[in-house]
Amino acid sequence: MANLKQIRKRIASVKSTQKITRAMKMVAAARLRRAQENITNLRPYALQTLELLSSVAARAGDEEIHPLLARRDPKRVMLVVLTSDRGLAGAFNANINKAAYRFINQLKEKESEVLLCTIGRKGYDFLRRRNIPIQKNFRDIYQKVDSEKGREIGTTVIQAYSENKLDAVYLVYNEFKSAISQKVVMEQLLPITPMEGIDAASSIDFIYEPNKRALLDTLLPMYVHGEIFRALLESIASEHGARMTAMDNATTNAGEMIDKLTLKLNRARQAAITKELMEIIGGAEALKG
């Protein structure tokens, strides 16, 4: 039977851990509400931007093809992998890392050269441990996420693609569905694929100033920056949701463990009392004899 002091110490330790996990759950829930509002507000903007550029690109014609729309044989492919800087978020980072690693191996089987751009320490550490060269690592992105961070990352990617250093760029991130559900997304960022169903011949054209190409030069990079910014917000909301769920489960498990340890303590204490009574009764009987 375990020592009573050891059991009491274990219960106190689990209770302290439970307080921490409960506090982390509350913090994650508060942050999730803000992150959910941000991503909900941004999604319509991203959709409307894609519809607009699809409409303009459909009328641009092949003779005015923009570099960010040009399709090439994917010999050099970049993956932009979004993970978090911290753990304690369930399978949030593991799912992203596994999906990215599988996709890297698939590309290598097709004899494509894979370049990596990591956002978040967990993805960087995971890929580096597997001796996969990382072209660019963005640090401290999540300390203050705004549209300028999306522009900074997007500018780096667009420059490499426009100079024909890349043939395709993919975003790998967790898309926020709900507090308990996140979906790993492998999204092609470049070349930009216009929405289907846009028929230039059946639509009314516009007057462009100064011209279509100048509009695309502004609209397409803006869309790339916006998509990266949206992916950052999706990842943040997913992280807070995953952490809230993980801490809720940890708090519940800690409560169950405390109940089991309390039952074990009561049994040990009862056994100790019974043993003392047996010794007293045995001593009394010995004195009678």
N, C-alpha and C positions, 0 to 999 in steps of 0.2 A: 504494500500500500504506500502510495506516495506520501512524502512528508507534508504536513498541513501548511507549514511555512512556504514551501515551494509552490503549492497550489494557490495560496493567497497571492503570492508574488506574480504568478502567471496570470491570474484574474486581473490584478491591477494593471499589468502590462497590456493585456488585451483591451481593457477599458480605455487606456490612454490612446491606443491605436484607433479604437472606435471613435473617440472624440476627434482625432485628426481626419479620419476618412469622412466623418459627418460634416466637418467644417469644409473640407475640400469639395464635397458634393454641393454644398450650399454656394460656394464661390463659383463653381463651374456652372451651376444653374443660373446664377445672376449674369454671368458673362455670356451664357448661351442665349439668353433673351435678347441682349444687344446684338450679338452676332447674327442671330436669326432675322432680326429686323433689317440689318444691313444687307444681307444676301437677298432677302425678299424684295427689297426696294431696288436692287441692282439688276435682277434677272430680266424685268421688262425692258430695261435700257439695252441690255446685251442683245435681246431678241430683235428689237427694233433696229438696232445698228446693223445686224446681220441682214435683215430684210432690205434695208436701204442699200447696202453695198451690193447685195445680190441683184437688185434692180438695176443699179448703175453698171455692174460688171456684165450683166446679160446684154446690155446695149453697147458695150465698149467695142466688141468685135475682136477677132483674132489679131488684126493688124495693130491693135493698141493694147495687147496683152501686157499686164503689169507683172513685174518680177515676183510679187507676192502671190500671184495667181498661177504662175507658170509651173507646170508639172514636169518633174524630171525622174529618171530612174533612181530609186532610193539607194544610192551607193553609200552616202554618208547621212546618218540619221542621228538627230539629237533628242534625248529624252530629258524633259524638265520634270524632276521628281519632287513633289511637295509632301514633306512630312512635318512633324512637330519638333520643337527643341527639347521637349520634356516627355517623360514616360508617364506611367500610371494612368493610361488611357485605354486599357483593354487591348484589343487587337488592332487598334487604329493604325499604328505605324507598321505592324507586322504585315497586315494585308497589303499596304502600299508597297512595301519592300519586296514581298514575294511576287506581286504582280509585275513590278518593274524588272525583277531578276528574270522571270519567265520570258518577258517580252525581249529582253536583251539577248537571251539565248536563242530565241526564235529568229531575231534579226541576224545573229551571227551564223545561224544555219543557212541563211539566204546569202551569206557572204557580204553582208552590209557592215560597214564600219560604224560603230556606235560611239557617240559622244554623249557625255552626261553633264547635266546642269542640276545641281541639288539646291533645294531650299528647305532648310531645317536640319538640325544636327543629327537626328536619328537616321535619316536616309543617307546622309553623308558617311556616318560611321559604319552603317551596314554595308554599303557598297565598297567602301575603302577596305574593310576587312576581307572582302572577296577579291581583292587586287584588281578591281575595275577602275581604270583611270577616269578621273573626274576633271572635265574641262573647266568648269566654273562652279564655285560654291558661294552662294549668297548668305552672308551671316547677319544675324540680328535683324532679320526682316520682320519678325513678329512683335518686336518691341513697340513699333508704331506702324501699323499697316494703313496706307492711304494710296490714292491713285498714282502718286509719284513713284512708289515702289513698283507698281505694275509697269509704269513707263520705263523705269530703270532696267528692269529685267527684259521687257519687250524690246527696247532699243538694242540691247546686246544680241538678242536672237535675230532680230530683223537685219541688223548689219551683217551678221555672218551668212544669213540666207541670201541677201541681196548680192553679196560678193561671190555667190556660187560656192561657198565653203560648206554649205549644207544642202541636202536634197529634200529633207522632210524634218519636221519638228513635231513632237508629241508631248502633250501634258499628261502627267499621271498624278491623280489626286483623288481625295475622297469627296464625293458629292453629298451634300447634306440632304437627307430625306426627312428625318425626324430625330428626336432626342435619342431614340434607341435604334435608329437605322441609318447607316451610311453606306454608300455604294462606291466602289472603286471604279474610276472612269479613266479610260485611255482615249484621249481626245486629240485628233490631229489639228494642230495649230497652224502649221504651214506645210504645203501651200493652202491658202484659204479656199475652202469649198463653199461656193454660194449655195443658197437654199434651192431645193428642187421646186419645180412648178412655176418658175419665173419665165414667162414667155415674152421675149423682147418684141416679137412681131405683132403680138396682140395687145400690147400695152402702149399707152400714150407716152411719147418721149418728152424730155424736158429741154430747156435751154440751159446750157452749162457755161458758167463764167469762172475762170477763163476758158476751160475745156474739160472734157471727161478725165483725161489723164491727171490733170492737176487735182481734180476732186478725189480720184482714187489714191493719189499720193498722200492725201490728208486722211481719207476715210479708212483705208486699209490698215495703216499703222495704228490709228485710233482704235480700231476693232481689236487688233492684237493686244494692245495695252489693256483694253477693257476686259478681254478674255482672261488674261493673266491675273488681273486684279480680282475678277470674279472667282477664279480658281483659288486665290488666296483666301477670300472670304468664305468660300465653300469649305475649304480645309479647316479654317479656324472654327467655324460653326460645328463641323463634324468632330473636331477634336474636343470641344467643350461638351458636346453631346455624349461622346464616347467616354470621356472622363467622368461625367456626372453619373452615367450608368455603371461604370466600373466602381466608383466610390460608393454608390448605393448598394451594389452587390457586396462590396467589402464590408460595409457597415452591417448589413444583414448577417453576413457570415460571422462577423465578430460577435454579434448578439447571440447567435446560436452556439458559438464556442464558449461564451461566458456562461450560458445556461448549462452546458455540459460540464464545464469546470466547477460550477457551483454545486451541481449534483454530485460530482466526484468529491468535492470538499465535504459536503454533508455526510456522504457515506464514510469517508475517512474519519471524520470527527465522531460519527456514531460508533465506528469500529474502535476508535481510541477510548471512548467512554465505556464501551462494553468490556474492553480489555481491562480497564482500571477497575470496573466493578467485579470482574471475575477474580482479579488479584486480591481485592479487598475481602470478597467472600471466601476465597481460598485461604487467606491469612486468618480470618475469623474461625474457620473450621479447624485450622491447624492448632489455634490456641485452645479450642474446646477439647481437642484430642489430647 
